[in-house]
Amino acid sequence: MSPSTSAYAIREEPLGSVRHVRVVTIGAGASGLNMIRTLRNRLTNFEHVVYEKNPKVGGTWYENRYPGCKCDIPSHSYQFSWKPNPSWTSFFSPAEEIQQYLCRLCDEEKLDKSILTSHKVVRAEWDEEQGIWKLQVQNLVTNTIFDDYCHFLLDASGILNNWKWPDIEGLRSFTGELIHSADWPKHFEYAGKRVAVIGNGSSGIQIVPAIQPDVKQLVHFVRSPTWIVPLQLQTLAAGNAAPILSTIDMDGDKFSSSQIEKFKKDFSLYDRFVKTVEKESNTSFPIVIAGSDRASRAFAMITAYMKSELQNDKRLIDALVPKFPVGCRRLTPGVGYMPALKAGNVRVITDSITRVLPQGIQLKSGEVVKVDAIICATGFDVSFCPRFPLIGRNRNLQDIWTQQLPTAYMSCAIPDFPNYFTFLGPNAPIGHGSVLSITEHMAKYIVRIIQKCQSEGIKAVSPTNSAVRDFNTHINAFMPRTSWAGSCRSWFKNGKMDGPVTALHPGSRVHWFHMLERFRGEDFEYVYDSTNRFAYLGNGFSMREMAGANSTWYLDRPNKL
């Protein structure tokens, strides 16, 4: 008997036994809520807690409540596959309705049992010896901090909810009402006031037409051109979705009450409609392939549409219609936005802002524009940098991603940060369509990894540096094929005009789903809880022959691989 054999003891458990694990998720937005259900359905012998910094669930849909706020993804795609909602009132749902949907599914699925609201993770540090994340959590009601731990730390804090103020001199000196679109005061009254809206991203484009009829004057500061597209319902009606859309009773983009009742009673009709909308969403990727015929047609069509909506106003066309490729910035269906810019109480300013003064905004020309309120629709911090110290194997991810471009393995895992997974991390398909479908696929992918660790005696798992390096090399080689890499200021490139695309997947939405179907174990390194990686084989028996198990499962589906 060799020394190595004599030092090794058989684990007295059958093959397939799973060790107990504690899982902590950060955030109870869509990703966090879906993760609760996925873990419940797919794991055994585990405990799970979700820490949510807000007093309610919903994430970005709880936080964003500015006038006109709605999703630019069709409602029937912006839902979980396991929670169909035939009651959507419009083709593009307002924020309040999406928040109600998330709250309702939380109640109906009893997901709240796993959630602690008004709690924020403020520090996480990996303990190599114990194979756990040591956490510090702040109770935002009592303002106390307590310790916790987990074997797996899942970051579902999101990318578009860490809002930021614009870097403008004197911003805080303003004596009127200063508002960020992502922190809209509940009782803000803008009617009859002189209001400035800084920014023409998706939030600014929605706010302008929503408040324009009620304000005394609206001063809109536009820094960059942006693609504003026709309502997707119009393009769908002209394409392959036309046959089924022609049977749907709608007033504009609103579903009639009778149509909603039909959806509720006729699941076949509802299912066909959902799949048609989803399929059309999945066909948009060719538009962003640089130099393709479809990209050229889209450029010409949207340019003509914008010029028409702007009533051929040369000054507005020069300010708003891009010269860069379609998709370089996120496409926005700005319903009512361009007509609002032609209203008598609206002034569009393209001159740069020098500073903010107590009574208003000073332009580069020297003019001072006096306003009563300033709305900053200036977006979010999209650097992917964690909002708290996240210390892996002697490295803080905050430092790493401050000093170099953020990179991750398939957008979710990072070398030297074992058992840590993030949703919508670097180069996730966040601009490819509904993130609810996207987060479902990521949750299943993560659960498969946790299952492997539970059943194969793996204490710690993380991607290798070489795998992430190769993955990032592929990304950087692929992106010049797309309009995302075009010369425009975009949050896809962390607000830069040119540079690496850090926020999008190098391929289509379906491409990403396909990529995640199989866990590439060869790209990871493992730390086992035994000196022998095969200790999980145990005592020679299998859980599949225990009492109540189907020990002849292989006869049921002989052709399954």
C-alpha positions as CSV (number, residue, x, y, z in Angstrom):
1,M,0.0,0.0,0.0
2,S,1.5,3.4,-1.0
3,P,1.8,6.2,1.5
4,S,-0.7,8.3,-0.5
5,T,-3.3,5.5,-0.3
6,S,-2.8,5.0,3.4
7,A,-3.3,8.7,4.1
8,Y,-6.6,8.8,2.2
9,A,-9.9,7.9,3.9
10,I,-13.1,7.0,2.0
11,R,-15.9,9.5,2.5
12,E,-18.8,7.7,4.0
13,E,-21.4,9.2,1.8
14,P,-23.0,8.0,-1.5
15,L,-22.1,9.5,-4.8
16,G,-24.5,12.4,-5.4
17,S,-24.5,13.7,-1.9
18,V,-24.6,17.5,-1.7
19,R,-23.0,19.6,1.0
20,H,-24.8,22.4,2.7
21,V,-24.0,25.9,1.3
22,R,-25.1,29.4,2.2
23,V,-25.7,31.8,-0.7
24,V,-26.0,35.6,-0.4
25,T,-27.4,37.7,-3.3
26,I,-26.9,41.4,-3.4
27,G,-30.0,43.2,-4.8
28,A,-33.7,42.3,-5.2
29,G,-34.3,43.7,-8.6
30,A,-35.3,41.4,-11.5
31,S,-32.0,39.4,-11.3
32,G,-32.2,38.9,-7.6
33,L,-35.9,37.9,-7.6
34,N,-35.3,35.4,-10.4
35,M,-32.3,34.0,-8.5
36,I,-34.4,33.2,-5.5
37,R,-36.8,31.1,-7.5
38,T,-34.1,29.4,-9.5
39,L,-32.2,28.3,-6.4
40,R,-35.4,27.0,-4.8
41,N,-36.2,24.9,-7.9
42,R,-32.7,23.7,-8.7
43,L,-30.8,23.3,-5.4
44,T,-31.1,21.2,-2.3
45,N,-29.4,21.6,1.1
46,F,-28.9,25.3,1.0
47,E,-29.9,28.6,2.6
48,H,-30.2,31.9,0.8
49,V,-30.6,35.5,1.8
50,V,-31.0,38.5,-0.4
51,Y,-29.8,41.9,0.8
52,E,-31.7,44.8,-0.8
53,K,-30.6,48.4,-0.1
54,N,-34.1,49.9,-0.9
55,P,-37.1,49.6,1.3
56,K,-38.9,47.6,-1.5
57,V,-38.0,45.2,-4.2
58,G,-37.8,46.1,-7.9
59,G,-34.3,47.6,-8.3
60,T,-34.2,50.1,-11.1
61,W,-38.0,50.0,-11.5
62,Y,-38.4,51.0,-7.9
63,E,-35.9,53.8,-8.2
64,N,-36.8,55.3,-11.6
65,R,-40.1,57.1,-11.4
66,Y,-39.6,60.3,-13.5
67,P,-42.4,61.5,-15.8
68,G,-42.6,59.4,-18.9
69,C,-40.4,56.6,-17.6
70,K,-41.1,53.4,-19.4
71,C,-39.3,50.4,-20.8
72,D,-38.1,50.5,-24.4
73,I,-38.4,46.7,-24.7
74,P,-41.9,45.3,-25.7
75,S,-43.8,44.3,-22.5
76,H,-44.4,40.7,-23.6
77,S,-40.6,40.2,-23.9
78,Y,-40.0,42.1,-20.7
79,Q,-41.3,39.3,-18.4
80,F,-40.0,36.1,-17.0
81,S,-40.8,33.0,-19.0
82,W,-42.1,31.4,-15.8
83,K,-44.4,34.3,-15.0
84,P,-46.4,35.3,-18.1
85,N,-48.5,38.4,-17.8
86,P,-51.4,38.7,-20.2
87,S,-52.5,41.9,-18.4
88,W,-49.9,44.3,-19.8
89,T,-51.8,47.5,-20.7
90,S,-49.5,48.7,-23.5
91,F,-46.9,47.5,-25.9
92,F,-44.2,49.4,-23.9
93,S,-45.0,49.3,-20.2
94,P,-44.5,52.3,-17.9
95,A,-42.1,51.9,-15.0
96,E,-45.0,51.8,-12.5
97,E,-46.6,48.8,-14.2
98,I,-43.3,46.9,-14.4
99,Q,-42.7,47.6,-10.7
100,Q,-46.2,46.3,-9.9
101,Y,-45.4,43.1,-11.9
102,L,-42.2,42.5,-10.0
103,C,-43.9,43.1,-6.6
104,R,-46.8,40.9,-7.6
105,L,-44.6,37.9,-8.5
106,C,-42.6,38.4,-5.4
107,D,-45.8,38.1,-3.3
108,E,-47.3,35.2,-5.3
109,E,-44.1,33.2,-5.3
110,K,-43.4,34.1,-1.7
111,L,-39.9,35.3,-2.6
112,D,-40.0,37.9,0.2
113,K,-39.1,35.2,2.7
114,S,-35.5,35.3,1.4
115,I,-35.2,39.1,1.3
116,L,-34.0,41.6,3.8
117,T,-34.8,45.1,2.5
118,S,-33.0,48.3,3.7
119,H,-29.9,46.2,4.1
120,K,-26.7,46.9,2.2
121,V,-23.5,44.9,1.8
122,V,-20.6,47.3,2.6
123,R,-17.6,44.9,2.6
124,A,-16.8,41.4,1.3
125,E,-13.6,39.5,1.8
126,W,-12.7,36.0,0.8
127,D,-11.4,33.6,3.4
128,E,-9.3,31.0,1.6
129,E,-8.9,28.6,4.5
130,Q,-12.6,28.3,5.2
131,G,-13.8,28.8,1.7
132,I,-16.3,31.5,2.5
133,W,-16.9,35.2,1.9
134,K,-16.9,37.2,5.1
135,L,-19.4,40.0,4.8
136,Q,-20.3,43.2,6.6
137,V,-23.9,44.3,6.1
138,Q,-25.4,47.6,7.1
139,N,-29.0,47.8,8.4
140,L,-30.1,51.1,6.8
141,V,-32.9,51.5,9.3
142,T,-30.9,51.2,12.5
143,N,-27.6,52.3,10.8
144,T,-25.8,49.3,12.5
145,I,-23.4,47.0,10.8
146,F,-23.2,43.2,11.4
147,D,-21.2,40.3,10.1
148,D,-22.4,37.5,7.9
149,Y,-20.9,34.9,5.6
150,C,-21.6,32.8,2.6
151,H,-20.1,30.1,0.4
152,F,-21.3,31.8,-2.8
153,L,-21.7,35.6,-3.3
154,L,-24.0,36.6,-6.1
155,D,-23.9,40.2,-7.2
156,A,-27.3,41.3,-8.7
157,S,-26.9,45.0,-7.9
158,G,-27.2,45.9,-11.6
159,I,-25.5,48.3,-13.9
160,L,-28.1,51.1,-14.5
161,N,-29.0,52.1,-11.0
162,N,-25.9,53.7,-9.6
163,W,-26.7,57.2,-10.9
164,K,-24.2,60.0,-11.1
165,W,-24.3,63.8,-11.3
166,P,-22.7,65.6,-14.2
167,D,-19.3,67.0,-13.7
168,I,-20.2,70.7,-14.0
169,E,-18.6,73.5,-12.0
170,G,-20.9,75.1,-9.5
171,L,-23.6,72.5,-9.7
172,R,-24.3,72.6,-6.0
173,S,-24.4,76.4,-5.9
174,F,-27.8,76.3,-7.7
175,T,-30.5,77.7,-5.4
176,G,-33.4,76.3,-7.3
177,E,-34.5,72.6,-7.4
178,L,-31.7,70.3,-8.5
179,I,-33.0,66.8,-9.5
180,H,-31.5,63.7,-10.9
181,S,-33.8,61.6,-13.2
182,A,-33.0,58.5,-11.2
183,D,-33.8,60.1,-7.9
184,W,-37.0,61.9,-8.8
185,P,-38.7,63.6,-5.8
186,K,-42.2,62.4,-5.2
187,H,-43.7,65.8,-4.7
188,F,-41.7,67.8,-7.3
189,E,-44.1,70.3,-9.1
190,Y,-42.7,71.4,-12.4
191,A,-45.9,73.0,-13.8
192,G,-45.5,76.7,-14.6
193,K,-41.8,76.7,-14.0
194,R,-38.7,77.3,-16.1
195,V,-37.0,73.9,-16.2
196,A,-33.7,72.8,-17.7
197,V,-33.2,69.2,-18.8
198,I,-29.5,68.3,-19.2
199,G,-29.0,65.2,-21.3
200,N,-30.6,63.5,-24.3
201,G,-30.1,59.9,-23.5
202,S,-33.0,57.6,-23.0
203,S,-34.2,59.3,-19.8
204,G,-34.0,62.8,-21.1
205,I,-35.8,61.7,-24.3
206,Q,-38.7,60.4,-22.2
207,I,-38.8,63.3,-19.7
208,V,-38.9,66.2,-22.3
209,P,-42.3,65.3,-23.9
210,A,-43.8,64.2,-20.6
211,I,-43.2,67.6,-18.9
212,Q,-43.2,70.0,-21.9
213,P,-47.0,70.7,-22.0
214,D,-47.0,71.8,-18.3
215,V,-43.8,73.8,-17.9
216,K,-43.5,77.6,-18.5
217,Q,-40.3,77.1,-20.4
218,L,-38.2,74.0,-21.1
219,V,-34.5,74.5,-21.8
220,H,-33.1,71.3,-23.2
221,F,-29.3,70.9,-23.3
222,V,-28.1,68.5,-26.0
223,R,-24.5,67.4,-26.1
224,S,-24.5,64.6,-28.7
225,P,-26.6,63.4,-31.6
226,T,-28.5,60.2,-30.9
227,W,-30.6,57.7,-32.9
228,I,-34.3,58.1,-32.2
229,V,-36.2,55.3,-33.9
230,P,-39.9,54.8,-34.9
231,L,-42.0,52.9,-32.3
232,Q,-41.0,49.3,-32.6
233,L,-44.7,48.4,-33.0
234,Q,-44.6,50.2,-36.4
235,T,-41.6,48.2,-37.6
236,L,-43.0,44.9,-36.4
237,A,-46.3,45.6,-38.2
238,A,-44.4,46.0,-41.4
239,G,-42.4,42.8,-41.0
240,N,-43.0,39.1,-40.3
241,A,-45.1,39.9,-37.2
242,A,-47.7,41.6,-39.4
243,P,-50.1,38.6,-39.6
244,I,-50.6,38.2,-35.8
245,L,-50.4,42.0,-35.1
246,S,-53.2,42.6,-37.5
247,T,-55.5,40.5,-35.2
248,I,-54.6,42.3,-32.0
249,D,-57.0,45.0,-30.9
250,M,-54.9,48.1,-30.0
251,D,-55.4,51.9,-29.7
252,G,-52.0,53.2,-30.6
253,D,-49.7,51.1,-28.4
254,K,-52.5,50.4,-25.8
255,F,-54.2,47.0,-25.6
256,S,-57.9,47.2,-25.5
257,S,-59.6,45.7,-22.4
258,S,-61.2,43.1,-24.7
259,Q,-57.8,42.1,-26.1
260,I,-56.4,41.7,-22.6
261,E,-59.3,39.4,-21.8
262,K,-58.6,37.4,-25.0
263,F,-55.0,36.9,-23.9
264,K,-56.2,35.7,-20.5
265,K,-58.7,33.2,-21.9
266,D,-56.8,32.0,-25.0
267,F,-53.3,30.9,-23.9
268,S,-52.5,29.7,-27.4
269,L,-53.1,33.1,-28.9
270,Y,-51.2,34.8,-26.0
271,D,-48.3,32.3,-26.4
272,R,-48.1,32.9,-30.2
273,F,-48.1,36.6,-29.7
274,V,-45.3,36.5,-27.1
275,K,-43.1,34.2,-29.2
276,T,-43.7,36.4,-32.3
277,V,-42.6,39.5,-30.5
278,E,-39.6,37.7,-28.9
279,K,-38.5,36.2,-32.2
280,E,-38.6,39.7,-33.8
281,S,-36.5,41.1,-31.0
282,N,-34.0,38.3,-31.6
283,T,-33.5,39.3,-35.2
284,S,-32.1,42.9,-34.6
285,F,-28.4,42.0,-34.3
286,P,-27.6,42.3,-38.1
287,I,-28.4,46.0,-37.9
288,V,-25.2,46.6,-35.8
289,I,-22.9,44.7,-38.2
290,A,-20.8,47.5,-39.6
291,G,-21.0,48.0,-43.3
292,S,-23.9,45.4,-43.8
293,D,-26.7,46.1,-46.2
294,R,-29.2,46.0,-43.3
295,A,-27.1,48.6,-41.4
296,S,-27.1,50.8,-44.4
297,R,-30.8,50.5,-44.9
298,A,-31.4,51.3,-41.2
299,F,-29.2,54.4,-41.4
300,A,-31.1,55.8,-44.4
301,M,-34.5,54.9,-43.0
302,I,-34.0,56.3,-39.5
303,T,-32.3,59.4,-40.8
304,A,-35.3,60.1,-43.0
305,Y,-37.6,59.5,-40.1
306,M,-35.8,61.9,-37.8
307,K,-35.7,64.6,-40.4
308,S,-39.4,64.3,-41.0
309,E,-40.2,64.4,-37.3
310,L,-38.0,67.4,-36.8
311,Q,-39.9,69.1,-39.7
312,N,-36.7,69.5,-41.7
313,D,-35.4,72.1,-39.1
314,K,-31.7,72.3,-40.1
315,R,-30.5,73.5,-36.7
316,L,-32.2,70.6,-34.9
317,I,-31.2,68.1,-37.6
318,D,-27.5,69.1,-37.3
319,A,-27.7,68.8,-33.5
320,L,-29.6,65.5,-33.2
321,V,-29.2,63.3,-36.4
322,P,-26.1,61.3,-36.0
323,K,-23.4,60.7,-38.6
324,F,-22.1,57.7,-36.7
325,P,-23.5,54.2,-37.3
326,V,-26.9,53.1,-36.2
327,G,-26.5,51.3,-32.8
328,C,-23.3,53.1,-31.8
329,R,-25.4,54.6,-29.0
330,R,-28.5,52.7,-27.7
331,L,-31.5,53.2,-30.0
332,T,-34.3,55.0,-28.3
333,P,-38.0,55.0,-29.4
334,G,-38.6,58.6,-28.4
335,V,-42.4,58.9,-28.7
336,G,-43.3,62.5,-28.8
337,Y,-39.8,63.8,-28.2
338,M,-38.9,65.3,-31.5
339,P,-42.3,67.1,-32.0
340,A,-41.9,68.4,-28.4
341,L,-38.7,70.1,-29.4
342,K,-40.6,72.2,-31.9
343,A,-43.1,73.5,-29.3
344,G,-43.1,77.2,-28.6
345,N,-42.0,76.9,-24.9
346,V,-39.0,74.7,-25.7
347,R,-35.4,75.9,-26.4
348,V,-32.8,73.5,-27.5
349,I,-29.2,74.5,-26.6
350,T,-26.2,72.8,-28.1
351,D,-23.7,75.3,-26.7
352,S,-21.6,73.8,-24.0
353,I,-22.2,74.6,-20.3
354,T,-19.4,76.5,-18.6
355,R,-20.8,76.5,-15.0
356,V,-23.9,76.5,-12.9
357,L,-24.7,79.7,-11.1
358,P,-27.2,80.2,-8.1
359,Q,-29.8,81.4,-10.5
360,G,-29.2,79.3,-13.6
361,I,-26.7,77.9,-16.2
362,Q,-23.9,79.9,-17.9
363,L,-23.1,78.9,-21.4
364,K,-19.7,79.0,-23.1
365,S,-20.9,82.1,-25.0
366,G,-21.3,83.9,-21.7
367,E,-25.1,83.9,-21.7
368,V,-26.8,83.0,-18.4
369,V,-30.0,81.0,-18.8
370,K,-32.1,81.5,-15.7
371,V,-34.2,78.5,-14.6
372,D,-36.2,77.5,-11.6
373,A,-35.2,73.8,-11.7
374,I,-32.4,71.7,-13.2
375,I,-33.1,68.1,-14.2
376,C,-30.0,66.1,-14.7
377,A,-30.8,63.1,-17.0
378,T,-27.1,62.3,-17.1
379,G,-27.1,58.6,-16.6
380,F,-25.2,56.1,-14.4
381,D,-21.8,55.0,-13.4
382,V,-21.2,52.1,-15.8
383,S,-17.6,51.4,-14.8
384,F,-18.7,48.0,-13.3
385,C,-16.5,49.0,-10.3
386,P,-18.0,47.5,-7.1
387,R,-19.6,50.0,-4.7
388,F,-17.9,48.4,-1.7
389,P,-14.5,46.8,-1.0
390,L,-14.6,43.3,-2.6
391,I,-11.4,41.6,-1.7
392,G,-10.6,38.2,-3.3
393,R,-7.3,36.5,-3.0
394,N,-5.4,39.5,-1.7
395,R,-6.8,41.9,-4.3
396,N,-9.6,44.4,-4.1
397,L,-11.7,44.4,-7.3
398,Q,-12.3,48.2,-6.8
399,D,-8.6,48.8,-7.3
400,I,-8.3,46.4,-10.3
401,W,-11.2,47.8,-12.2
402,T,-10.2,51.4,-11.4
403,Q,-6.7,50.8,-12.8
404,Q,-7.6,48.7,-15.8
405,L,-10.5,47.9,-18.1
406,P,-13.1,45.6,-16.5
407,T,-13.0,42.1,-17.8
408,A,-14.8,39.0,-16.7
409,Y,-15.4,35.4,-17.8
410,M,-18.6,35.3,-19.9
411,S,-19.6,38.5,-18.0
412,C,-20.1,36.8,-14.7
413,A,-16.9,35.4,-13.1
414,I,-13.4,36.9,-12.2
415,P,-10.0,35.3,-11.7
416,D,-8.9,35.2,-8.0
417,F,-12.5,36.0,-6.8
418,P,-13.7,32.5,-6.0
419,N,-17.4,31.6,-5.7
420,Y,-18.3,35.2,-6.8
421,F,-20.7,35.7,-9.7
422,T,-22.2,38.9,-11.0
423,F,-25.2,39.5,-13.2
424,L,-24.8,41.9,-16.2
425,G,-21.1,42.3,-15.6
426,P,-18.5,43.4,-18.3
427,N,-19.6,42.5,-21.8
428,A,-23.0,41.1,-20.9
429,P,-25.7,41.5,-23.6
430,I,-27.4,44.4,-21.7
431,G,-28.1,46.2,-25.0
432,H,-29.5,43.1,-26.8
433,G,-33.1,43.1,-25.6
434,S,-35.0,42.1,-22.4
435,V,-32.7,41.6,-19.5
436,L,-35.3,39.4,-17.8
437,S,-34.7,36.6,-20.3
438,I,-31.0,37.3,-20.0
439,T,-30.9,37.0,-16.2
440,E,-32.9,33.7,-16.4
441,H,-30.1,32.1,-18.5
442,M,-27.4,33.5,-16.3
443,A,-29.1,32.2,-13.1
444,K,-29.3,28.7,-14.6
445,Y,-25.6,28.9,-15.5
446,I,-24.6,29.9,-12.0
447,V,-26.7,27.2,-10.4
448,R,-25.1,24.5,-12.5
449,I,-21.7,25.6,-11.1
450,I,-23.0,25.6,-7.6
451,Q,-24.4,22.1,-8.1
452,K,-21.1,20.9,-9.3
453,C,-19.3,22.4,-6.3
454,Q,-21.9,20.9,-3.9
455,S,-21.7,17.4,-5.3
456,E,-18.0,17.1,-6.2
457,G,-16.3,18.3,-3.1
458,I,-15.3,21.7,-4.6
459,K,-14.6,24.4,-2.0
460,A,-13.7,27.2,-4.4
461,V,-14.0,27.8,-8.1
462,S,-12.9,30.7,-10.2
463,P,-11.9,31.2,-13.9
464,T,-8.3,31.1,-14.9
465,N,-6.5,34.2,-15.9
466,S,-5.6,32.7,-19.3
467,A,-9.3,31.9,-20.0
468,V,-10.4,35.5,-19.3
469,R,-7.5,36.8,-21.3
470,D,-8.4,34.7,-24.3
471,F,-12.1,35.6,-24.0
472,N,-11.2,39.3,-23.9
473,T,-8.9,38.9,-26.9
474,H,-11.9,37.5,-28.8
475,I,-14.1,40.4,-27.7
476,N,-11.6,43.1,-28.8
477,A,-11.1,41.4,-32.1
478,F,-14.8,41.1,-32.7
479,M,-16.1,44.5,-31.7
480,P,-14.7,46.5,-34.7
481,R,-17.1,44.5,-36.8
482,T,-20.0,46.3,-35.1
483,S,-21.4,49.8,-34.9
484,W,-20.9,49.7,-31.1
485,A,-17.2,50.4,-31.8
486,G,-18.0,53.5,-33.9
487,S,-16.9,57.0,-33.0
488,C,-19.6,58.2,-30.6
489,R,-19.9,58.9,-26.9
490,S,-21.7,55.9,-25.4
491,W,-22.1,54.2,-22.1
492,F,-21.3,51.0,-24.0
493,K,-17.7,52.4,-23.8
494,N,-18.1,53.9,-20.3
495,G,-18.9,57.3,-21.7
496,K,-15.9,57.5,-24.0
497,M,-15.9,58.6,-27.7
498,D,-13.6,55.8,-28.8
499,G,-12.2,52.8,-27.0
500,P,-13.0,49.3,-26.0
501,V,-16.6,48.2,-25.8
502,T,-16.9,47.1,-22.2
503,A,-20.7,46.7,-21.8
504,L,-21.9,44.5,-24.6
505,H,-21.6,40.8,-25.7
506,P,-19.6,40.0,-28.9
507,G,-22.5,38.5,-30.7
508,S,-26.3,38.3,-30.8
509,R,-28.7,37.6,-28.0
510,V,-29.2,34.0,-29.2
511,H,-25.5,33.6,-29.5
512,W,-25.1,34.5,-25.8
513,F,-27.9,32.1,-24.7
514,H,-26.2,29.3,-26.8
515,M,-22.8,30.1,-25.2
516,L,-24.2,29.6,-21.7
517,E,-25.7,26.2,-22.4
518,R,-22.6,24.4,-21.3
519,F,-20.3,25.0,-18.4
520,R,-16.7,24.9,-19.6
521,G,-15.1,23.4,-16.6
522,E,-11.7,23.4,-18.3
523,D,-11.6,27.2,-18.0
524,F,-11.7,27.1,-14.2
525,E,-9.4,26.3,-11.4
526,Y,-10.6,24.4,-8.3
527,V,-9.8,24.1,-4.7
528,Y,-11.2,20.8,-3.2
529,D,-12.2,20.2,0.4
530,S,-10.2,17.0,0.3
531,T,-6.7,16.1,-0.7
532,N,-8.2,13.8,-3.3
533,R,-10.4,15.3,-6.1
534,F,-12.3,12.0,-6.3
535,A,-13.3,11.9,-2.7
536,Y,-16.9,12.8,-3.8
537,L,-17.2,9.2,-5.2
538,G,-17.8,8.2,-1.6
539,N,-18.7,4.8,-0.2
540,G,-19.5,3.0,-3.5
541,F,-23.2,3.7,-3.4
542,S,-25.2,6.3,-5.4
543,M,-28.0,8.6,-4.3
544,R,-29.8,7.2,-7.3
545,E,-30.2,3.9,-5.6
546,M,-31.4,5.2,-2.3
547,A,-35.0,4.6,-1.1
548,G,-37.5,6.4,-3.3
549,A,-35.0,7.1,-6.1
550,N,-35.5,5.9,-9.7
551,S,-32.6,3.4,-10.0
552,T,-33.6,2.5,-13.6
553,W,-33.7,6.0,-15.0
554,Y,-31.4,5.0,-17.9
555,L,-34.3,2.9,-19.3
556,D,-36.7,5.8,-19.5
557,R,-34.9,7.9,-22.1
558,P,-32.4,5.6,-23.9
559,N,-31.7,8.2,-26.6
560,K,-30.9,11.1,-24.4
561,L,-27.2,12.1,-24.3
